[in-house]
Amino acid sequence: MLLLDFKSIISTDENEAHFLRLAQKYMVDLNDCEESVFLAENSCISPINQLLSSTVNRIVHKVSHAIASLRRQYIHFPETPEEIRLNQLHFYRRAKFPRVVDAIDFTHVKLWQSPGGDTAERFRNRKGFYSLNIQAIYNVNLEIMDVVARYDGSTRDSRIFRESIRRALFEQGVYGNAVLVGDSGYASASYMMIPLQDCHTPAEQLYNESQIRTRNVIERFFRDWKRRFPVMAVGSRMQLIRVFPIITATLILHNIVRRFRDEVPSELEITLPAPWEELLAQDDIQINYIPIPTNRRVTEQNSGRQMLIDGHFER
Protein backbone atom coordinates (compact mmCIF):
# COMPACT_ATOMS: atom_id res chain seq x y z
CA MET A 1 0.00 0.00 0.00
CA LEU A 2 2.59 2.56 1.11
CA LEU A 3 5.02 1.39 -1.56
CA LEU A 4 2.45 2.07 -4.26
CA ASP A 5 1.91 5.55 -2.81
CA PHE A 6 5.52 6.68 -2.99
CA LYS A 7 6.81 4.51 -5.82
CA SER A 8 5.40 6.86 -8.44
CA ILE A 9 7.10 9.84 -6.76
CA ILE A 10 10.61 8.49 -7.26
CA SER A 11 12.33 8.44 -10.63
CA THR A 12 13.80 4.95 -10.76
CA ASP A 13 16.80 3.37 -12.35
CA GLU A 14 17.96 -0.23 -12.03
CA ASN A 15 19.50 0.18 -8.57
CA GLU A 16 16.55 2.14 -7.22
CA ALA A 17 14.11 -0.43 -8.58
CA HIS A 18 16.11 -3.07 -6.71
CA PHE A 19 15.91 -0.95 -3.58
CA LEU A 20 12.14 -0.55 -3.88
CA ARG A 21 11.70 -4.31 -4.04
CA LEU A 22 13.72 -4.58 -0.85
CA ALA A 23 11.84 -1.68 0.74
CA GLN A 24 8.56 -3.49 0.11
CA LYS A 25 9.84 -6.44 2.11
CA TYR A 26 11.06 -4.21 4.93
CA MET A 27 7.75 -2.41 5.21
CA VAL A 28 5.98 -5.75 5.58
CA ASP A 29 8.53 -7.14 8.01
CA LEU A 30 9.95 -4.29 10.08
CA ASN A 31 11.49 -6.75 12.52
CA ASP A 32 14.50 -6.99 10.17
CA CYS A 33 15.78 -3.63 11.31
CA GLU A 34 19.40 -4.53 10.65
CA GLU A 35 18.44 -4.56 6.96
CA SER A 36 16.41 -1.38 7.02
CA VAL A 37 17.51 1.23 4.56
CA PHE A 38 16.71 3.87 7.14
CA LEU A 39 19.76 2.65 9.06
CA ALA A 40 22.06 3.11 6.09
CA GLU A 41 24.04 5.72 7.97
CA ASN A 42 24.77 3.07 10.62
CA SER A 43 25.91 0.51 8.03
CA CYS A 44 22.91 -1.79 8.59
CA ILE A 45 22.47 -2.33 4.86
CA SER A 46 23.59 -5.92 4.30
CA PRO A 47 21.01 -6.75 1.56
CA ILE A 48 22.37 -3.97 -0.65
CA ASN A 49 25.96 -3.77 0.52
CA GLN A 50 27.14 -4.24 -3.05
CA LEU A 51 26.00 -0.71 -3.83
CA LEU A 52 28.40 2.12 -3.29
CA SER A 53 27.85 4.06 -0.07
CA SER A 54 27.10 7.26 -1.95
CA THR A 55 24.44 5.48 -3.99
CA VAL A 56 22.84 4.05 -0.86
CA ASN A 57 22.73 7.48 0.76
CA ARG A 58 21.17 8.96 -2.35
CA ILE A 59 18.49 6.26 -2.41
CA VAL A 60 17.76 6.65 1.31
CA HIS A 61 17.47 10.40 0.86
CA LYS A 62 15.06 10.14 -2.09
CA VAL A 63 12.88 7.43 -0.56
CA SER A 64 12.75 9.23 2.80
CA HIS A 65 11.57 12.37 1.03
CA ALA A 66 9.00 10.36 -0.90
CA ILE A 67 7.56 8.81 2.25
CA ALA A 68 7.74 12.09 4.19
CA SER A 69 5.76 13.83 1.45
CA LEU A 70 2.81 11.62 2.47
CA ARG A 71 2.72 13.24 5.92
CA ARG A 72 -0.74 14.77 5.53
CA GLN A 73 -2.16 11.38 4.61
CA TYR A 74 -0.64 9.36 7.46
CA ILE A 75 -0.10 11.91 10.27
CA HIS A 76 -3.48 13.44 10.96
CA PHE A 77 -4.65 15.34 14.05
CA PRO A 78 -8.34 14.72 14.84
CA GLU A 79 -10.29 17.60 13.32
CA THR A 80 -13.94 16.61 13.03
CA PRO A 81 -16.25 16.36 16.06
CA GLU A 82 -16.53 12.61 15.44
CA GLU A 83 -12.75 12.11 15.41
CA ILE A 84 -12.33 14.19 18.55
CA ARG A 85 -15.07 12.33 20.44
CA LEU A 86 -13.61 8.96 19.45
CA ASN A 87 -10.16 9.89 20.74
CA GLN A 88 -11.67 11.26 23.95
CA LEU A 89 -13.57 8.01 24.49
CA HIS A 90 -10.44 5.90 24.01
CA PHE A 91 -8.44 7.99 26.48
CA TYR A 92 -11.29 8.00 29.00
CA ARG A 93 -11.40 4.21 28.92
CA ARG A 94 -7.72 4.16 29.81
CA ALA A 95 -7.79 6.06 33.11
CA LYS A 96 -11.17 7.82 33.43
CA PHE A 97 -9.71 11.22 32.51
CA PRO A 98 -12.31 13.21 30.56
CA ARG A 99 -12.00 15.25 27.34
CA VAL A 100 -8.45 14.14 26.42
CA VAL A 101 -7.97 14.17 22.66
CA ASP A 102 -4.21 13.43 22.66
CA ALA A 103 -1.04 13.42 24.77
CA ILE A 104 2.03 15.58 24.18
CA ASP A 105 5.70 15.24 25.03
CA PHE A 106 9.20 15.78 23.68
CA THR A 107 12.25 13.67 22.93
CA HIS A 108 15.67 14.31 21.46
CA VAL A 109 17.27 12.70 18.40
CA LYS A 110 21.03 12.71 18.65
CA LEU A 111 23.23 14.20 15.93
CA TRP A 112 26.68 12.62 15.84
CA GLN A 113 28.27 15.54 14.03
CA SER A 114 28.01 19.29 14.43
CA PRO A 115 25.45 20.82 12.06
CA GLY A 116 28.08 23.46 11.26
CA GLY A 117 27.62 27.16 10.71
CA ASP A 118 27.24 30.05 13.11
CA THR A 119 24.26 28.47 14.90
CA ALA A 120 25.78 25.02 15.48
CA GLU A 121 26.04 25.44 19.25
CA ARG A 122 22.29 25.97 19.48
CA PHE A 123 21.94 22.28 18.71
CA ARG A 124 23.91 21.31 21.84
CA ASN A 125 21.39 20.29 24.49
CA ARG A 126 21.54 20.33 28.29
CA LYS A 127 23.33 16.97 28.31
CA GLY A 128 26.09 18.30 26.09
CA PHE A 129 25.49 16.55 22.76
CA TYR A 130 24.03 17.84 19.51
CA SER A 131 20.39 16.98 18.93
CA LEU A 132 17.01 17.92 17.52
CA ASN A 133 14.19 18.50 20.01
CA ILE A 134 11.08 16.73 18.73
CA GLN A 135 7.53 17.65 19.81
CA ALA A 136 5.15 14.72 19.40
CA ILE A 137 1.39 14.54 19.93
CA TYR A 138 -0.09 11.04 19.85
CA ASN A 139 -3.19 9.03 20.62
CA VAL A 140 -3.91 6.12 22.93
CA ASN A 141 -2.96 3.64 20.18
CA LEU A 142 0.55 5.17 20.13
CA GLU A 143 -0.02 6.70 16.69
CA ILE A 144 1.62 10.05 15.98
CA MET A 145 -1.01 12.73 15.38
CA ASP A 146 1.24 15.77 15.02
CA VAL A 147 4.99 16.38 15.02
CA VAL A 148 7.30 19.39 15.10
CA ALA A 149 10.86 18.32 14.28
CA ARG A 150 12.71 21.46 13.22
CA TYR A 151 14.01 22.88 16.52
CA ASP A 152 17.57 22.63 17.79
CA GLY A 153 18.41 20.71 20.93
CA SER A 154 18.80 23.74 23.20
CA THR A 155 15.25 24.99 22.56
CA ARG A 156 12.91 24.57 25.51
CA ASP A 157 9.85 22.38 25.13
CA SER A 158 7.52 25.19 26.21
CA ARG A 159 8.77 27.49 23.46
CA ILE A 160 8.27 24.87 20.75
CA PHE A 161 4.67 24.35 21.82
CA ARG A 162 4.07 28.07 22.25
CA GLU A 163 5.14 28.71 18.65
CA SER A 164 3.31 25.71 17.17
CA ILE A 165 0.25 25.88 14.92
CA ARG A 166 -1.46 23.30 17.15
CA ARG A 167 -1.39 25.64 20.15
CA ALA A 168 -2.73 28.49 18.00
CA LEU A 169 -5.67 26.33 16.95
CA PHE A 170 -6.40 25.34 20.56
CA GLU A 171 -6.26 29.01 21.53
CA GLN A 172 -8.80 29.77 18.80
CA GLY A 173 -11.17 27.13 20.19
CA VAL A 174 -11.04 24.98 17.05
CA TYR A 175 -11.17 21.76 19.11
CA GLY A 176 -14.02 22.72 21.41
CA ASN A 177 -13.64 21.38 24.95
CA ALA A 178 -10.88 18.93 24.00
CA VAL A 179 -7.69 18.96 26.07
CA LEU A 180 -4.13 17.69 25.84
CA VAL A 181 -2.27 16.04 28.72
CA GLY A 182 1.36 16.93 29.31
CA ASP A 183 3.96 17.21 32.04
CA SER A 184 4.85 20.18 34.22
CA GLY A 185 7.04 21.70 31.54
CA TYR A 186 3.94 23.19 29.92
CA ALA A 187 1.96 26.18 31.07
CA SER A 188 -1.45 25.25 32.41
CA ALA A 189 -4.29 26.33 30.13
CA SER A 190 -7.92 25.49 29.49
CA TYR A 191 -6.74 22.99 26.85
CA MET A 192 -3.54 21.79 28.60
CA MET A 193 -3.93 19.55 31.62
CA ILE A 194 -0.71 19.21 33.60
CA PRO A 195 -0.20 17.56 37.01
CA LEU A 196 -0.56 19.43 40.28
CA GLN A 197 2.69 20.06 42.12
CA ASP A 198 1.03 19.00 45.38
CA CYS A 199 -2.41 17.73 46.30
CA HIS A 200 -4.56 19.05 49.15
CA THR A 201 -7.82 17.15 48.61
CA PRO A 202 -8.89 13.64 47.59
CA ALA A 203 -10.25 15.08 44.33
CA GLU A 204 -6.87 16.58 43.50
CA GLN A 205 -5.20 13.27 44.31
CA LEU A 206 -7.59 11.45 41.97
CA TYR A 207 -6.91 14.04 39.27
CA ASN A 208 -3.16 13.54 39.51
CA GLU A 209 -3.40 9.75 39.52
CA SER A 210 -5.67 9.74 36.49
CA GLN A 211 -3.54 12.32 34.66
CA ILE A 212 -0.37 10.31 35.23
CA ARG A 213 -1.95 7.02 34.11
CA THR A 214 -3.31 8.74 31.02
CA ARG A 215 0.10 10.20 30.26
CA ASN A 216 1.91 6.87 30.68
CA VAL A 217 1.24 6.24 27.00
CA ILE A 218 3.99 8.82 26.38
CA GLU A 219 6.86 6.60 27.48
CA ARG A 220 5.58 3.69 25.41
CA PHE A 221 5.30 5.82 22.28
CA PHE A 222 8.92 6.97 22.26
CA ARG A 223 10.17 3.55 23.33
CA ASP A 224 8.29 1.75 20.54
CA TRP A 225 9.27 4.26 17.85
CA LYS A 226 12.95 4.18 18.75
CA ARG A 227 13.13 0.41 19.13
CA ARG A 228 11.47 -0.04 15.76
CA PHE A 229 13.86 2.47 14.16
CA PRO A 230 17.07 2.31 16.24
CA VAL A 231 18.66 5.20 14.34
CA MET A 232 16.26 7.43 16.30
CA ALA A 233 17.80 6.14 19.55
CA VAL A 234 21.41 5.72 18.44
CA GLY A 235 21.49 9.00 16.55
CA SER A 236 22.19 10.00 12.97
CA ARG A 237 25.51 10.62 11.28
CA MET A 238 23.86 12.08 8.19
CA GLN A 239 23.84 15.74 7.27
CA LEU A 240 21.17 17.67 9.13
CA ILE A 241 19.19 18.41 5.97
CA ARG A 242 18.78 14.65 5.48
CA VAL A 243 17.73 13.91 9.05
CA PHE A 244 14.45 15.85 8.91
CA PRO A 245 12.72 13.66 6.26
CA ILE A 246 14.03 10.46 7.89
CA ILE A 247 12.33 11.42 11.18
CA THR A 248 9.04 12.07 9.40
CA ALA A 249 9.33 8.91 7.29
CA THR A 250 9.91 6.68 10.31
CA LEU A 251 6.91 8.23 12.07
CA ILE A 252 4.71 7.52 9.04
CA LEU A 253 5.86 3.90 8.93
CA HIS A 254 5.35 3.65 12.69
CA ASN A 255 1.73 4.79 12.28
CA ILE A 256 1.05 2.24 9.57
CA VAL A 257 2.36 -0.72 11.55
CA ARG A 258 0.51 0.48 14.67
CA ARG A 259 -2.74 0.43 12.71
CA PHE A 260 -1.93 -3.13 11.75
CA ARG A 261 -1.28 -3.82 15.47
CA ASP A 262 2.23 -4.95 14.64
CA GLU A 263 4.33 -5.37 17.78
CA VAL A 264 7.81 -3.99 18.24
CA PRO A 265 10.41 -6.77 17.81
CA SER A 266 11.77 -7.93 21.15
CA GLU A 267 15.27 -8.46 19.79
CA LEU A 268 17.09 -6.73 16.96
CA GLU A 269 20.15 -8.14 15.25
CA ILE A 270 22.12 -4.92 15.22
CA THR A 271 25.12 -3.66 17.12
CA LEU A 272 24.23 -0.97 19.63
CA PRO A 273 26.77 1.40 21.21
CA ALA A 274 25.04 1.02 24.60
CA PRO A 275 22.14 -0.91 26.22
CA TRP A 276 18.63 0.09 25.13
CA GLU A 277 17.71 1.64 28.47
CA GLU A 278 20.80 3.85 28.38
CA LEU A 279 20.11 4.97 24.81
CA LEU A 280 16.50 5.84 25.62
CA ALA A 281 17.50 7.67 28.80
CA GLN A 282 19.99 9.90 26.98
CA ASP A 283 17.16 11.37 24.90
CA ASP A 284 14.97 12.13 27.92
CA ILE A 285 16.16 15.59 28.89
CA GLN A 286 14.33 16.85 31.95
CA ILE A 287 13.91 20.48 32.93
CA ASN A 288 13.93 21.57 36.57
CA TYR A 289 10.46 23.03 36.95
CA ILE A 290 9.61 25.74 39.47
CA PRO A 291 6.60 24.71 41.57
CA ILE A 292 3.67 27.12 41.71
CA PRO A 293 3.30 28.57 45.23
CA THR A 294 0.35 27.20 47.15
CA ASN A 295 -1.29 30.62 47.55
CA ARG A 296 -1.48 30.94 43.76
CA ARG A 297 -2.94 27.50 43.06
CA VAL A 298 -6.02 28.77 41.21
CA THR A 299 -5.18 31.36 38.57
CA GLU A 300 -6.66 32.48 35.30
CA GLN A 301 -4.36 30.05 33.51
CA ASN A 302 -5.22 26.95 35.55
CA SER A 303 -8.86 27.70 36.37
CA GLY A 304 -9.88 25.24 33.65
CA ARG A 305 -7.99 22.50 35.45
CA GLN A 306 -9.66 23.38 38.75
CA MET A 307 -13.09 23.31 37.12
CA LEU A 308 -12.35 19.84 35.75
CA ILE A 309 -11.22 18.67 39.20
CA ASP A 310 -14.33 20.07 40.86
CA GLY A 311 -16.70 18.84 38.18
CA HIS A 312 -15.34 15.35 37.53
CA PHE A 313 -13.05 14.19 40.36
CA GLU A 314 -14.89 15.66 43.36
CA ARG A 315 -16.91 12.96 45.13
URDAHU-V434881 format. One record per pair of residues at least 12 apart in sequence whose C-alpha atoms are under 8 Angstrom apart, sorted by the first residue. I is the first residue (numbers start at 0). J is the second residue. D is the distance in Angstrom with one decimal. If there is no record, write none. Layout:
# URDAHU-V434881
{{I:J:D} {I:J:D}}
This chain:
# URDAHU-V434881
{{2:19:7.7} {2:22:7.8} {2:23:6.3} {5:62:7.8} {5:65:5.5} {5:66:6.0} {5:69:7.8} {6:19:7.6} {6:65:7.9} {8:65:6.2} {9:61:7.0} {9:62:7.1} {9:65:6.8} {15:58:6.6} {18:47:7.7} {18:58:7.7} {21:46:8.0} {22:35:7.8} {22:36:7.4} {26:252:7.6} {29:227:7.3} {30:227:7.5} {30:263:7.3} {30:264:5.4} {30:267:7.1} {31:267:7.3} {31:268:7.7} {32:227:7.2} {32:228:7.0} {32:229:7.8} {32:267:6.6} {32:268:7.4} {32:269:7.6} {33:45:7.7} {33:267:7.1} {33:268:5.9} {33:269:5.3} {34:46:6.4} {36:59:6.3} {37:59:6.6} {37:63:8.0} {37:228:7.7} {37:230:7.6} {37:245:7.2} {38:228:7.8} {38:229:7.7} {38:230:6.0} {39:55:7.1} {39:56:6.9} {39:59:7.3} {40:56:7.5} {40:235:6.8} {40:236:6.1} {40:237:6.4} {41:230:7.5} {41:235:7.8} {41:236:7.6} {43:269:7.4} {60:241:6.4} {60:244:7.9} {60:245:7.8} {63:244:5.6} {63:245:5.4} {63:248:5.6} {64:244:5.5} {64:245:7.5} {64:248:7.5} {66:247:8.0} {66:248:5.3} {66:251:7.5} {67:244:5.6} {67:245:7.5} {67:247:5.4} {67:248:4.7} {67:251:7.3} {69:251:8.0} {70:247:7.3} {70:251:6.8} {73:251:5.9} {73:254:7.1} {73:255:7.6} {74:143:6.3} {74:144:5.2} {74:145:6.3} {74:251:6.6} {74:254:7.6} {75:143:7.9} {75:144:5.1} {75:145:6.7} {76:144:4.7} {76:145:6.0} {77:100:7.8} {77:144:7.6} {78:174:7.2} {83:100:6.0} {83:174:7.7} {83:177:7.4} {84:100:7.7} {86:99:7.3} {86:100:5.2} {86:101:7.2} {86:138:7.0} {86:139:7.6} {87:99:5.0} {87:100:4.9} {87:101:7.9} {87:177:7.7} {89:139:6.6} {90:138:7.9} {90:139:6.0} {90:213:6.9} {93:212:7.7} {93:213:6.5} {94:209:5.4} {94:210:7.7} {94:212:6.0} {94:213:5.6} {95:209:6.6} {96:206:7.8} {96:209:5.9} {96:210:6.6} {96:213:7.0} {97:311:7.9} {98:176:6.8} {98:177:5.1} {98:178:5.8} {99:177:5.9} {99:178:4.9} {99:179:5.6} {99:180:6.9} {100:138:7.3} {100:177:5.7} {100:178:5.9} {100:179:6.1} {101:136:6.3} {101:137:5.5} {101:138:4.9} {101:139:7.3} {101:144:8.0} {101:178:7.4} {101:179:5.3} {101:180:6.9} {102:136:5.5} {102:137:5.5} {102:138:6.4} {102:179:5.4} {102:180:4.9} {102:181:6.2} {102:214:6.5} {102:216:7.9} {102:217:7.0} {103:134:7.3} {103:135:5.8} {103:136:4.4} {103:137:6.6} {103:179:6.7} {103:180:6.3} {103:181:5.3} {103:217:7.4} {104:134:6.0} {104:135:5.7} {104:136:6.7} {104:181:6.3} {104:182:7.5} {104:217:6.8} {105:132:6.8} {105:133:5.4} {105:134:4.6} {105:135:6.0} {105:156:6.8} {106:132:6.0} {106:133:5.3} {106:134:6.9} {106:135:8.0} {106:221:7.5} {106:282:5.8} {106:283:5.9} {106:284:7.4} {107:130:6.0} {107:131:5.5} {107:132:4.7} {107:133:5.9} {107:152:7.0} {107:282:4.8} {107:283:6.9} {107:284:7.6} {108:130:5.3} {108:131:5.3} {108:132:6.8} {108:133:7.4} {108:231:5.8} {108:232:6.7} {108:234:5.9} {108:235:7.8} {108:282:6.6} {109:128:7.2} {109:129:6.0} {109:130:4.3} {109:131:6.7} {109:231:7.5} {109:232:7.4} {109:233:7.0} {109:234:4.3} {109:235:6.4} {109:282:7.5} {110:128:7.6} {110:129:5.2} {110:130:5.0} {110:131:7.4} {110:234:5.5} {110:235:5.2} {110:236:6.3} {110:239:7.9} {111:129:6.9} {111:234:6.4} {111:235:5.9} {111:236:5.1} {112:129:7.3} {112:236:6.3} {113:129:6.6} {114:238:7.2} {114:239:6.1} {121:151:6.0} {121:152:6.7} {121:153:5.6} {121:154:7.7} {122:151:4.5} {122:152:4.5} {122:153:5.7} {123:151:7.6} {123:152:5.6} {123:153:5.8} {124:152:4.7} {124:153:4.5} {124:154:8.0} {125:153:6.7} {125:284:7.2} {126:281:7.9} {126:284:7.3} {129:152:6.5} {130:151:6.4} {130:152:4.7} {131:148:7.0} {131:149:7.0} {131:150:5.9} {131:151:4.8} {131:152:4.6} {132:148:6.6} {132:149:7.6} {132:150:5.6} {132:151:5.8} {132:152:4.9} {132:153:7.7} {132:154:7.1} {132:156:7.8} {133:146:7.1} {133:147:5.9} {133:148:4.7} {133:149:7.4} {133:150:7.2} {134:146:5.6} {134:147:5.0} {134:148:6.5} {134:156:7.5} {134:159:7.3} {134:160:7.6} {135:147:6.7} {137:220:7.9} {139:216:6.6} {140:257:7.2} {141:216:7.0} {141:219:7.4} {141:220:5.3} {141:254:7.9} {141:257:7.2} {142:220:7.8} {142:253:7.4} {142:254:5.1} {142:257:6.6} {142:258:7.9} {143:250:6.8} {143:254:6.4} {147:159:7.9} {147:163:7.8} {148:243:6.9} {148:246:7.7} {149:243:7.3} {156:184:7.0} {156:185:7.6} {157:184:6.4} {157:185:5.5} {157:186:7.5} {169:190:6.7} {176:190:7.3} {177:190:6.5} {178:190:4.2} {178:191:5.6} {178:192:6.7} {179:191:5.0} {179:192:6.1} {180:192:4.8} {180:193:6.0} {180:210:7.1} {180:213:7.7} {180:214:6.5} {181:193:5.3} {181:194:7.9} {181:214:6.9} {182:194:6.5} {183:288:6.9} {184:286:7.1} {184:288:6.5} {186:300:7.8} {187:300:5.7} {187:301:5.2} {187:304:7.7} {188:300:5.0} {188:301:5.5} {188:302:7.9} {188:303:6.7} {188:304:7.5} {189:300:7.0} {189:301:6.8} {189:302:7.3} {189:303:4.6} {189:304:6.7} {190:303:7.8} {192:210:7.9} {192:304:6.3} {193:210:7.5} {194:206:7.9} {194:207:5.6} {194:210:6.6} {194:211:7.5} {195:207:6.5} {196:290:6.1} {196:291:7.1} {201:313:7.6} {202:308:6.3} {202:309:7.3} {202:312:4.9} {202:313:4.8} {202:314:7.0} {203:308:6.5} {203:312:7.3} {205:312:6.3} {206:308:6.3} {206:312:6.2} {222:279:7.1} {223:263:6.2} {224:249:7.9} {224:250:7.4} {224:253:6.5} {225:279:7.9} {226:263:7.0} {226:264:7.8} {227:253:7.8} {227:263:5.9} {227:264:7.1} {228:249:6.9} {231:246:7.6} {232:278:5.9} {232:279:6.2} {232:282:7.5} {233:271:7.4} {233:272:7.4} {233:278:6.5}}
